[in-house]
Amino acid sequence: GIRLKHRGGGGRRPVGECATSAEESTHRRNTECEVYDDGTNTFFWRAHTVTVLFILTCALVYVTLLEETPQDTTYNAKRGIVASILVFLCFGVTQAKDGPFTRPHPAYWRFWLCVTVVYELFLIFILFQTVHDGRQFMKYIDPKLGVPLPERDYGGNCLMYDPGNTTDPFHNIWDKIDGFVPAHFLGWYIKTLMIRDWWMCMIISVMFEFLEYSLEHQLPNFSECWWDHWIMDVLVCNGLGIYCGMKTLAWLSMKPYQWQGLWNILTYKGKIKRIAFQFTPYSWVKFEWKPASNLRRWLAVLGIIFMFLLAELNTFYLKFVLWMPPEHYLVLLRLVFFVNVGGVAMREIYDFMDDPKFHKKLGQQAWLVAAITVTEFLIVVKYDPNTIMLPLPFFITQCWFLGIVLIFGWTVWRHVNYKTLCSFDSGKDIFGANEPLVCKYEM
């Protein structure tokens, strides 16, 4: 028979329909849609721990007994490191704890969890090297690395219409339309699926443009034309990506989550559709950050925005200090890595923030992503302190100081002073000796 998987209290709702805002006030779990699952557990879903162990053992026996070891020390060192990583990945894929995501397969997310551990260990290794040795170590990954980057001209002529160029007066616009335009769009589409909130996405998008303005004296590639910042980036690429992401979120929150085993579906069309939907979420949770509802949520949202911006900055600063060209495949691999681990980390952060009684500790992927972001920044600080310590222009410093003061002042007024006034007005003990008034307010 059909098995109903229902999260949260209250009566049954139609298939795929999420809880209303009135119901959500009773319990956090009501923001998850209902799921119907027939409980099919096929060969595809089993752990296969013994099978993986047998294959791994056979591979090691082959290398030990049948393969002649080359007399190249460098090659053997590289191969030994790769083999060690592969063995760790095999262990993690079969034995690591599952996270919040199960589609397309739990082993997929366990794999990326193990990759996260490997990447963090690699960063720690780079952090403990001298600047010269760390940069030269990159040659072991790619011999083309380890050399200073050539100087490039950024900014330049910012005229959208250049009357001096009779052949193509709009050449400045066409020059900006390159492979990074679809990358910007796709990046913000995926970030929207991770954050699941229009306001937070727009704040991060606009804040990063302000950071580029503020730090263009440190990194030349932050120097862009005004229309490149606000029209090409914020409105076109980022804005369109956020819009498409929000439309996808609306579809995911409304679609029915009714799962059947592939062999229980009779038609070929139904089987193909079932295979395609294997790459969509098993269930859906609507994120409601509500940053103004209490101090815990407010600080959590500020921390998320800060870590997002820091991770974005690390992308540019790591390329600069480790001498990696922007088009190098390692830069792309890092972005692919964050695409796969970012969604899990955000779900774990949301669960930890929104339901601390059930989720008593920060999730493993979120913990590792935060550690990676901090470690990357420490590498930047160690490898090029002169660049990172270049003082901000005075008017830029004034703007940031004013922004920090406004955020701090609003925080005190909203979450400290406002709540204290409510408690005094109610005649209750603000320390909770009696029954204190709970000031309910939403953003």
C-alpha positions in Angstrom: 0.0 0.0 0.0 0.9 3.6 -0.2 2.9 4.9 2.7 2.3 8.5 3.9 5.2 10.3 5.2 3.8 13.4 7.0 6.1 15.8 8.8 4.6 18.2 11.4 1.4 18.3 13.3 -2.1 18.9 12.1 -4.4 17.0 9.8 -3.6 15.8 6.4 -3.3 18.2 3.5 -3.6 17.6 -0.2 -0.6 15.9 -1.8 2.3 18.4 -2.4 0.5 21.3 -0.7 2.7 23.1 1.9 1.3 24.4 5.2 -0.2 27.8 5.5 1.3 30.6 7.6 -1.2 30.0 10.3 -0.3 26.4 10.7 3.4 27.2 10.5 3.2 29.2 13.7 2.6 25.9 15.6 5.7 24.0 14.6 8.6 24.4 12.3 8.1 21.0 10.6 4.8 22.2 9.1 6.7 24.1 6.5 7.5 20.8 4.8 5.2 19.4 2.2 3.6 16.0 2.6 5.3 13.0 0.9 3.7 9.8 -0.4 6.1 6.9 -0.8 5.3 3.3 -1.6 8.4 2.2 0.3 10.1 0.5 -2.5 13.7 -0.4 -1.5 15.5 -1.7 -4.6 19.1 -2.7 -5.3 19.8 1.0 -6.3 19.2 2.2 -2.7 21.2 -0.4 -0.7 24.5 0.5 0.8 26.7 -2.2 -0.9 29.3 -1.9 1.8 30.6 -5.4 1.3 30.7 -5.0 -2.5 32.7 -1.8 -2.3 35.1 -3.4 0.2 35.6 -6.4 -2.0 36.3 -4.3 -5.2 38.7 -2.0 -3.2 40.6 -5.0 -1.8 40.9 -6.5 -5.3 42.3 -3.3 -6.6 44.9 -3.1 -3.8 45.9 -6.7 -4.3 46.4 -6.1 -8.0 48.6 -3.1 -7.4 50.6 -5.0 -4.7 51.1 -8.3 -6.4 50.7 -7.9 -10.2 51.7 -4.3 -11.0 55.4 -3.3 -11.1 56.0 -0.2 -9.1 57.6 2.6 -11.3 61.0 4.0 -10.2 59.7 7.6 -10.4 59.5 9.0 -6.9 57.4 12.0 -7.9 54.9 9.9 -9.8 54.6 7.4 -7.0 54.0 10.2 -4.5 51.2 11.6 -6.6 49.7 8.2 -7.2 49.9 7.3 -3.5 48.1 10.6 -2.5 45.4 10.0 -5.1 44.9 6.4 -4.0 44.7 7.4 -0.3 42.0 10.0 -1.2 40.1 7.3 -3.2 40.1 4.9 -0.4 38.8 7.6 2.0 36.1 8.4 -0.5 35.1 4.8 -0.7 34.8 4.6 3.0 32.9 7.8 3.3 30.4 7.0 0.5 29.4 3.8 2.2 29.8 4.6 5.9 29.4 8.4 6.4 26.3 9.7 8.1 23.5 10.8 5.8 22.6 14.5 5.5 19.3 16.1 4.9 19.2 15.4 1.1 18.5 12.0 -0.4 18.1 12.7 -4.1 19.4 11.7 -6.6 21.0 9.3 -4.1 22.3 9.6 -0.5 25.7 8.3 -1.7 26.0 11.3 -3.9 25.8 13.7 -0.9 28.1 11.4 1.2 30.6 11.7 -1.6 30.6 15.5 -1.5 30.9 15.4 2.3 34.1 13.4 1.9 35.3 15.8 -0.8 34.7 18.6 1.6 37.0 16.9 4.2 39.7 16.4 1.6 39.5 20.0 0.4 39.7 21.3 3.9 42.8 19.1 4.6 44.4 20.4 1.4 43.8 24.0 2.5 45.3 23.3 5.9 48.4 21.8 4.2 48.7 24.9 2.0 48.3 27.2 5.0 51.2 25.6 6.8 53.6 26.1 3.9 55.8 29.1 3.2 54.4 31.4 0.6 57.0 30.3 -2.0 56.6 26.6 -1.3 52.8 26.9 -1.3 52.8 28.5 -4.7 55.3 26.1 -6.1 53.4 23.1 -4.7 50.6 24.1 -7.2 53.0 22.9 -9.9 52.4 19.3 -8.8 48.7 19.8 -9.7 49.4 21.6 -12.9 52.9 22.5 -14.2 51.5 25.7 -15.7 50.8 27.1 -12.3 53.4 28.6 -9.8 54.2 31.6 -12.0 53.1 35.2 -11.4 50.0 36.3 -13.2 50.5 38.9 -16.0 49.1 42.4 -15.5 45.7 42.9 -17.0 43.8 46.1 -17.8 40.4 46.3 -16.1 37.9 49.1 -16.2 39.2 51.2 -19.1 36.8 53.0 -21.3 33.3 53.0 -19.6 31.3 54.7 -22.3 28.3 52.6 -23.2 28.1 54.5 -26.5 31.5 55.3 -28.0 31.1 57.9 -30.8 34.8 57.7 -31.5 34.4 54.1 -32.8 32.4 54.5 -36.0 32.6 50.8 -36.8 30.9 49.6 -33.5 30.0 52.4 -31.0 28.7 49.7 -28.6 31.9 47.7 -28.5 32.4 48.3 -24.8 29.1 46.5 -24.0 29.9 43.6 -26.4 33.4 43.2 -24.8 31.7 42.6 -21.4 29.5 39.9 -22.7 31.6 36.8 -22.4 31.5 33.4 -20.7 31.2 35.0 -17.3 27.7 36.4 -18.1 26.0 33.0 -18.2 28.2 31.9 -15.2 26.8 34.9 -13.2 23.3 34.0 -14.1 23.7 30.3 -13.3 25.5 31.1 -10.1 22.8 33.3 -8.8 20.1 30.9 -9.9 21.7 28.2 -7.8 22.3 30.5 -4.8 18.6 31.4 -4.9 17.8 27.7 -4.6 20.1 27.4 -1.7 19.0 30.5 0.3 15.3 30.4 -0.8 14.6 34.0 0.0 14.4 36.9 -2.4 15.5 39.6 0.1 18.6 37.8 1.3 19.7 37.1 -2.3 19.3 40.7 -3.3 21.1 42.0 -0.2 24.0 39.7 -0.9 24.1 40.7 -4.6 24.1 44.4 -3.9 26.5 44.1 -1.0 29.0 42.3 -3.1 29.0 45.2 -5.7 29.7 47.6 -2.8 32.6 45.4 -1.8 34.0 45.5 -5.3 33.8 49.3 -5.2 35.5 49.3 -1.8 38.3 46.9 -2.7 39.2 47.8 -6.2 42.4 49.5 -4.9 43.5 46.0 -3.8 42.5 43.8 -6.7 42.5 45.4 -10.2 39.7 43.0 -11.5 37.3 44.6 -9.0 37.5 47.8 -11.1 34.5 47.8 -13.4 32.4 50.3 -15.1 29.3 51.6 -13.2 26.9 50.0 -15.8 28.8 46.7 -15.5 28.2 46.8 -11.7 24.6 47.8 -11.6 23.1 46.9 -15.0 25.0 43.9 -16.2 25.6 42.3 -12.8 22.8 43.3 -10.4 19.9 43.8 -12.8 20.6 41.5 -15.7 22.7 38.5 -14.6 22.1 38.4 -10.8 18.5 39.7 -11.0 17.4 37.4 -13.8 19.1 34.4 -12.0 17.3 35.3 -8.7 14.0 35.7 -10.6 14.2 32.3 -12.3 15.3 30.8 -9.0 12.3 32.1 -7.2 10.0 30.8 -9.9 11.6 27.4 -9.5 11.2 27.5 -5.8 7.5 28.3 -6.3 7.1 25.3 -8.5 9.0 23.0 -6.0 6.7 24.1 -3.2 3.6 23.3 -5.1 4.5 20.1 -7.0 3.2 16.8 -5.6 5.8 14.6 -3.9 4.4 11.2 -4.7 7.0 8.5 -5.2 6.7 5.0 -6.7 9.3 2.4 -7.4 10.3 2.3 -11.1 9.1 -1.2 -11.6 5.7 -0.4 -10.1 5.1 2.1 -12.9 3.5 0.4 -16.0 4.0 2.9 -18.8 7.3 3.8 -20.5 6.4 7.5 -20.3 5.8 7.2 -16.6 9.1 5.4 -16.1 11.0 8.1 -18.0 9.2 10.8 -15.9 10.1 9.0 -12.7 13.8 8.8 -13.7 13.8 12.5 -14.5 12.1 13.4 -11.1 14.8 11.3 -9.3 17.0 14.5 -9.8 14.4 16.7 -7.9 14.1 16.9 -4.1 12.4 14.0 -2.2 10.4 16.6 -0.2 10.4 20.4 0.2 10.9 22.7 3.1 10.0 26.4 2.7 12.6 28.6 4.3 11.3 31.4 6.5 14.3 33.2 7.9 12.3 36.0 9.7 15.4 37.8 10.7 13.6 40.5 12.8 11.6 38.0 14.9 14.3 37.5 17.5 18.0 38.2 18.2 19.1 34.6 17.4 17.6 34.7 13.9 18.9 38.2 13.3 22.5 37.3 14.2 22.2 34.0 12.2 21.1 35.9 9.1 23.9 38.4 9.5 26.3 35.6 9.9 25.0 33.8 6.7 25.3 37.0 4.7 28.8 37.7 6.0 30.0 34.1 5.2 28.5 34.3 1.7 30.3 37.5 1.0 33.5 36.2 2.4 33.3 33.1 0.2 32.7 35.3 -2.8 35.7 37.4 -2.0 37.9 34.3 -1.5 37.2 33.3 -5.1 39.0 36.4 -6.3 41.7 36.7 -3.6 42.7 33.0 -3.8 43.3 33.3 -7.6 45.4 36.3 -6.9 47.6 35.0 -4.1 48.0 31.4 -5.5 48.7 32.7 -9.0 45.8 31.0 -10.8 44.4 32.4 -14.0 40.7 33.1 -13.9 40.1 30.5 -16.7 42.0 27.7 -14.9 40.0 24.5 -14.3 40.8 24.6 -10.6 38.7 27.8 -10.3 35.8 26.1 -12.0 36.2 23.0 -9.9 36.0 25.1 -6.7 32.7 26.7 -7.9 31.3 23.2 -8.8 32.3 22.1 -5.3 30.4 25.0 -3.6 27.4 24.4 -5.8 27.1 20.8 -4.5 27.9 21.5 -0.8 26.2 24.9 -0.4 22.6 23.6 -0.6 23.2 21.0 2.1 25.0 23.5 4.3 22.2 26.0 4.0 19.6 23.4 4.9 21.6 22.3 8.0 22.0 26.0 9.1 18.3 26.6 8.7 17.4 23.5 10.7 19.9 24.4 13.4 18.6 28.0 13.6 14.9 27.3 13.3 14.5 24.1 15.3 17.4 24.0 17.9 15.4 21.6 20.2 15.5 19.0 17.5 18.8 19.9 15.8 21.1 20.3 18.8 24.3 20.8 16.9 25.4 22.4 13.6 25.3 20.0 10.7 28.5 18.3 9.5 28.4 19.9 6.0 27.7 23.4 7.4 30.5 23.0 9.9 33.0 22.1 7.2 31.9 24.8 4.7 32.3 27.4 7.4 35.8 26.0 8.3 36.7 26.0 4.6 35.6 29.7 4.1 37.7 30.8 7.1 40.7 28.7 6.1 40.7 30.2 2.6 40.7 33.7 4.0 43.6 32.8 6.3 45.6 31.6 3.3 44.9 34.9 1.6 46.0 36.9 4.7 49.2 34.8 5.1 50.2 34.7 1.4 49.7 38.4 0.6 49.3 40.5 3.8 50.5 43.6 2.0 47.5 43.6 -0.4 44.9 42.6 2.1 46.1 45.3 4.5 46.1 48.2 2.0 43.9 50.8 3.8 40.5 51.7 2.5 40.1 55.2 1.1 38.8 57.6 3.7 35.3 58.1 2.2 34.9 54.3 1.8 35.8 53.8 5.5 33.2 56.4 6.5 30.5 54.6 4.5 31.3 51.2 6.1 31.6 52.7 9.5 28.2 54.4 9.1 26.6 51.1 7.9 28.0 49.1 10.8 26.8 51.8 13.3 23.3 51.7 11.8 23.2 47.9 11.9 24.4 47.8 15.5 22.0 50.6 16.6 19.0 48.9 14.9 20.0 45.6 16.6 20.1 47.2 20.0 16.8 49.1 19.5 14.9 46.1 18.0 16.1 43.2 20.0 17.3 44.7 23.3 15.7 48.0 24.1 12.3 47.3 22.4 11.9 44.0 24.2 12.8 45.5 27.5 10.2 48.3 27.0 7.6 45.7 26.3 8.4 43.8 29.4 8.3 46.9 31.6 5.0 48.1 30.1 3.4 44.7 30.9 4.4 45.0 34.5 6.3 41.7 34.3 9.7 40.7 35.6 12.0 41.0 32.5 14.3 38.3 34.0 11.5 35.7 33.9 10.7 35.4 37.6 7.1 35.8 36.8 5.6 35.2 33.3 7.4 37.6 31.0 5.6 39.2 28.0 6.8 37.8 24.7 7.0 40.6 22.2 5.8 39.2 18.9 6.9 41.1 15.8 7.8 40.1 12.3 9.8 41.7 9.5 
